Amino acid sequence: MTLSILHRATGVAMSIGLIVLAAWLANAAAGPEAYDRFAAMMATPIGRVVLIGWSFSFSYHLANGIRHLVWDTGRGFEKRQANASAWFVLIVAIVVTGAFWMVLA
């Protein structure tokens, strides 16, 4: 149940993140000064948390979506399998997010 709520929350977070993406594109189109201001804002600790949260949301939503695709085949519904796949999704999301930000650093 918790992962179902988290799946919905990450979907909402990604939708809100699209506003940030649109702002990035608008500032890039507005010129170097506007882009530099936006980049500086995203480089602050709060901006980093927003970007890391957005990338985690994407990673989690993707991994959990794949889990649902497996469920659509009729597999993985036993309690033990469902719990194992839930932990796997969380671990994959954390590892992918960490790897993404390590590459960017």
C-alpha positions as CSV (number, residue, x, y, z in Angstrom):
1,M,0.0,0.0,0.0
2,T,2.8,2.4,0.8
3,L,4.5,1.8,-2.5
4,S,1.2,2.5,-4.3
5,I,0.9,5.8,-2.6
6,L,4.6,6.6,-3.4
7,H,3.9,5.7,-7.0
8,R,1.2,8.2,-7.2
9,A,3.3,10.8,-5.3
10,T,6.2,10.4,-7.7
11,G,3.8,10.8,-10.6
12,V,2.7,14.1,-9.2
13,A,6.3,15.1,-8.4
14,M,7.3,14.4,-12.0
15,S,4.4,16.5,-13.2
16,I,5.5,19.4,-11.1
17,G,9.1,18.8,-12.3
18,L,7.9,19.4,-15.8
19,I,7.2,23.0,-14.7
20,V,10.9,23.2,-13.7
21,L,11.9,21.7,-17.1
22,A,9.7,24.3,-18.9
23,A,11.3,27.1,-16.9
24,W,14.8,25.8,-17.7
25,L,13.9,25.7,-21.4
26,A,12.3,29.2,-21.3
27,N,15.4,30.6,-19.5
28,A,17.7,29.0,-22.0
29,A,15.7,30.6,-24.8
30,A,15.7,34.0,-23.1
31,G,19.5,34.3,-23.3
32,P,22.6,33.7,-21.3
33,E,21.8,36.0,-18.4
34,A,18.5,34.4,-17.7
35,Y,19.9,30.9,-18.0
36,D,22.8,31.8,-15.6
37,R,20.3,33.1,-13.1
38,F,18.2,29.9,-13.4
39,A,21.3,27.7,-13.2
40,A,22.5,29.5,-10.1
41,M,19.1,29.0,-8.5
42,M,19.2,25.3,-9.2
43,A,22.8,25.1,-7.8
44,T,21.5,26.2,-4.3
45,P,20.9,23.4,-1.7
46,I,17.1,23.8,-2.2
47,G,17.5,23.6,-6.0
48,R,19.7,20.4,-5.6
49,V,17.1,18.8,-3.4
50,V,14.4,19.6,-6.0
51,L,16.5,18.1,-8.8
52,I,17.5,15.0,-6.8
53,G,13.9,14.5,-5.7
54,W,12.8,14.8,-9.3
55,S,15.4,12.3,-10.5
56,F,14.4,9.9,-7.7
57,S,10.8,10.3,-8.7
58,F,11.6,9.4,-12.2
59,S,13.7,6.4,-11.2
60,Y,11.1,5.1,-8.8
61,H,8.2,5.6,-11.1
62,L,10.0,3.8,-13.9
63,A,11.1,0.8,-11.8
64,N,7.6,0.5,-10.3
65,G,6.1,0.8,-13.7
66,I,8.2,-2.2,-14.8
67,R,7.0,-4.0,-11.7
68,H,3.4,-3.4,-12.8
69,L,4.2,-4.7,-16.3
70,V,5.4,-7.9,-14.7
71,W,2.2,-8.0,-12.6
72,D,0.2,-7.6,-15.9
73,T,1.5,-11.0,-16.9
74,G,0.0,-12.5,-13.8
75,R,3.3,-13.1,-12.0
76,G,4.6,-11.8,-8.7
77,F,1.3,-11.6,-6.7
78,E,2.3,-13.9,-3.9
79,K,3.0,-12.0,-0.7
80,R,6.7,-13.0,-0.5
81,Q,7.2,-12.1,-4.2
82,A,5.4,-8.8,-3.9
83,N,7.4,-7.8,-0.8
84,A,10.7,-8.8,-2.5
85,S,9.8,-6.8,-5.7
86,A,8.8,-3.8,-3.5
87,W,12.3,-3.8,-1.9
88,F,13.9,-4.3,-5.2
89,V,12.1,-1.3,-6.7
90,L,13.2,0.9,-3.8
91,I,16.8,-0.2,-4.0
92,V,16.9,0.2,-7.8
93,A,15.4,3.7,-7.5
94,I,18.0,4.7,-4.9
95,V,20.9,3.2,-6.8
96,V,19.9,4.7,-10.1
97,T,19.4,8.1,-8.6
98,G,22.8,7.9,-6.8
99,A,24.6,6.7,-10.0
100,F,23.0,9.5,-12.0
101,W,24.2,12.2,-9.6
102,M,27.6,10.6,-9.3
103,V,28.0,10.8,-13.1
104,L,26.9,14.5,-13.0
105,A,29.3,15.4,-10.2
